[in-house]
Amino acid sequence: MKLNTLKKLFKRKYPYSPVAYLGRKTVERSLGADIIKYKKLEQQEEKAQAVTQESSKTPEEKVDG
């Protein structure tokens, strides 16, 4: 019963983001920006961090593993 009360209390005012209503391509064109999902953004950041960590290793560390 508490869970239902909390759901009602914290219910989103609008179920979708403004981008969903307007259309992703339309918003991208009007803002001149790329819109990507948050999950994909996190994955890109993790890959970038892995690359920078790998490139910051010294040659001896790269050989050792």
N, C-alpha and C positions, 0 to 999 in steps of 0.2 A: 504494500500500500504506500510506503514511503517513496518507493521508486517512481510510481506514477505521479505523485505530488511533485517530486523534483523535476520530472520531465516536463510537467506543465509549467513549473516555475521558470525553468531555463530553456524553454522552447524558443527556437530561433524565430525572429520576426518574419523573415523571408526564407523560404526553404533553399533558394539558390542564390548564387552570387550575382551581382549586376552584369557580369560578363556573360553569364548563362542566359539572361534575359535579352541582352542586346546582340549576342552572337560573338564568338571569339574572333572570327576573321574581321568583322566590322570594327571591333574595339582595337585589334592590332593595327588595322589601317589608320584609324583615326588618331591613335596615340603614337604610332610609329614604333611600337614595341612588340617583343615576342612574349606571348603568354604561355607559360608552361605549368604543368601540375606540380604541386609542392613535392610529391614523392620523387618526381624526376629531378627537381632542383636539388633535393638532398643527395640523390645518387651522383649527380654531377659534382657536387661539392666534395663528396667522399672520394671520388676518383681524383679530383684535383689535389686534395690533401695527400693521397697516396703517392701521386707523382712527385709532389714537392718533397715529401719525406724520402722518397727513393733517390731523387737527384741531390739531396743534401748529404747523402752518405759519402764517406771518403772511399777511394778505390779499394783500400784494404777491407773495409766493411762489406763492399759489394762482392768481393771474392769469397769472403768467409760465409756470407749468406745473409 
